[in-house]
């Protein structure tokens, strides 16, 4: 069925049932619905219909629904449910999602909900709340299946029958030693093709790849992605299993990081998920950057005053200012884009910094040469002055070379200091690059014209 | 084990075995190695060692290895293997990966390899080669497990035992009708917890979410991501199952698209995966953009000539040119970043275009007001001239308002024409924005100074 048409039809169906308070039809409707779709439909209902729908849903369905909503909507649902029902629902939610939700609530409210929850579930959530949000520990769940190496395939299968409903994934089974050290992993696929009496020891894969709880979430996500795993175990310093990261959470991390990169590239400075906010709030968020840039703009104006003599002597130079600044910015951005991509897919790393800098230096030189020859010819024809062409073209050569090198070096330096190199395309560095190029332009022009005027 | 230390140690181990031609140790070493790691190590070996290692590897291991290599390395391996062995290896590779590899080879070579392969395998690959690379059909595999609704859980399990080694995933089983229409899906988890005599009909989930083969790969990837699936079925117009898309391929698509966005944002114009290329080639790729921008730069210079009168009368205006252009560019980029993010996570769509344009218009007005008041005060103090402050500040107000609106409207318009809105941050539009802002600046200044001088 085509996704969009289906959604529209189903939405209409649901609303008509809700209007008629046809609880039976609502039940049948919900039974086959995927939680994501339920979340979408819930989100589009008015408040009265939302509350009516909540009374029909069972606790486990609300648990599924909550995972699909954003924080604001989650809070709304929690308030509508009341404390007791909320605790019921949280018991049924995956521990990592409960932890994420509670981390966003104020502390007394979160503590209250934890005491209302079942002790076992609350303890799992508390264990997860200890880890910072953006680490492997922060995105892991402790609802995994662990087995012992001495077990037989038959024992494991009957154990799985019991565990399957609550575990986040049953497709990878982690093999522990008696002190809970991680010693192996078996896939459900392997279990399936082995005879019942085989012991796990014989079929497990011992070279388990795991990550420490304090690893950055992006790094952990890349490891899972690289190995095409469905889940990745997280261990403590004694190699004891703490939890697992599942592929769906990894996709979310990778998307979040990509969006963060795009936000960095455009410096909106919004880490918030909401696009629609009050204009005053939005303006307040963007203003600090802009005021900083205004101050830099004033400083640039101040620096340009130094060249007033040159400007007076050769006012035509002004006409090419936008071109010089623009071209330098563009070559810098090209190198920057290349380096960011190289760093993100590990093609550029410490061992080949020299090689990439040399390469970009050559590229900058070639680009500079071609563009300056081009501009010398253009200006010589248009302004009928080879001298002016040489001044502008010569400056262009140096600013392009510098632009390429700045675009190469800045992300590498930031990367060395463990700063996300995408911030390098932010307005601050772009603006500084503009200023630098104009200084070089007028500086060189000032040197040149002594011989030309 | 810490990933990096382990890699270094293992690499040394492998090289020493290869130098000593210790085939037995190499075998033991490889047995527990993950294909990704094997690929990494293979990549770092010299050519002699690579060839030596290939002689030790079994066809299925080479098949795993090939999937981890990039095209250039894959070709190198194929040449080293010879036609016959290559066909053996391709038989063992997942059909979608074989199709991707053959699509990159020249046609006669690909056809030759297909005729050398087993008929069944070659047919599967031919079926996949029909779909364009960037569609759902292009990233799907036809090595899935399909079952019939009348089967019992017991039959399915024994069937799975046989199919498990070749299927890409056994965790989702697709239920077909007799005409191969997709009627349901069952997870291996559900199979596990059901009693052996249950029929699939009773436990299958009928509301299967599927995509057509011609859907854009990014859209298909987003659907899988949204529903947290491990695989997504691809169907033809009669809803017959053609193949499945697996989560690991989806992650690759999402990363590829994010990198494409970053490349667009920096306009390197390189779709190639290689970072290290000959400087001349790299320069040739970047030059076309830059020459276009040079021409625009010349045109800008030409337009600025129109304002020479104003420049002569008030040369101090020149000092603020970089600031005006920079600030306009930055506000435009901020709005652009917001809209791109909103479009990518579906928060902005046709139904709220008006709302977002109104919001950004207000934001632009507020930002313009604050920045221009700030700059009026700054210039009045610094240059001791309220008039100059008003000219520059007034221009800044309008250019910021225009910048915000341009940054909002351009990605929306591009999106309407089905063009990726990230190209809007490309150098062309940035440059046009610069020119526009300077025209407004000098245009307004020209109007104002008639009353001020």
Interface residues (C-beta under 8 A of the other chain):
Chain A: X1 X2 X3 X32 X33 X34 X36 X157 X160 X161 X164 X165 X170 X171 X188 X189 X192 X193 X205 X206 X207 X209 X210 X211 X212 X223 X225 X226 X227 X228 X230 X247 X248 X250 X251 X254 X255 X258 X259 X261 X262 X263 X265 X266 X267 X268 X270 X273 X274 X275 X276 X277 X279 X280 X282 X283 X286 X287 X289 X290 X291 X293 X294 X296 X297 X298 X300 X301 X302 X304 X305 X308 X311 X312 X315 X318 X319 X320 X321 X322 X323 X325 X326 X327 X329 X330 X331 X333 X334 X336 X337 X338 X340 X341 X342 X344 X345 X347 X348 X352 X355 X356 X359 X362 X363 X366 X367 X370 X371 X374 X375 X378 X382 X422 X425 X427 X430 X431 X434 X435 X438
Chain B: X1 X2 X3 X32 X33 X34 X36 X157 X160 X161 X164 X165 X170 X171 X188 X189 X192 X193 X205 X206 X207 X209 X210 X211 X212 X223 X225 X226 X227 X228 X230 X247 X248 X250 X251 X254 X255 X258 X259 X261 X262 X263 X265 X266 X267 X268 X270 X273 X274 X275 X276 X277 X279 X280 X282 X283 X286 X287 X289 X290 X291 X293 X294 X296 X297 X298 X300 X301 X302 X304 X305 X308 X311 X312 X315 X318 X319 X320 X321 X322 X323 X324 X325 X326 X327 X329 X330 X331 X333 X334 X336 X337 X338 X340 X341 X342 X344 X345 X347 X348 X352 X355 X356 X359 X362 X363 X366 X367 X370 X371 X374 X375 X378 X382 X422 X425 X427 X430 X431 X434 X435 X438
